[in-house]
Amino acid sequence: MELKIIPYRLTVCKVTDISAVDINADFYFIGKTDEELSLVCRTEDTPSLTIERDDGWRGFRIQGILDFSLIGVLSKLSGILAEHKIGIFAVSTYNTDYILVKEENFERALSTLNSEGYSVV
């Protein structure tokens, strides 16, 4: 399985209003529930007004389109990282999964996954 590095720094935050999000940005995830409005975006695209903000994330995506019948892809990756004491923040889209790790763990995460047979590009 091939993993592709996301080439920029990311921020995970909570916002109060969707209008604060630059929907023309080329990379962001929005999650809304009855309790919160969460945003993952490039650090430089983070709205100036946030409720909470956590900078210093890096990420990679699983290349290709993952069929919904595939079971355990994210579980396997997160399990490998957990065994090496690397925490994650995962986001899924219709096509694939993204895994974010804190910047200080990024190189170690990639090295660990590479040693487990994952190709990192």
Helices and strands as residue ranges (DSSP letters): E 2-14, G 18-20, E 28-32, E 37-42, G 43-45, E 52-62, H 73-83, E 89-92, E 97-102, G 103-105, H 106-115, E 119-120
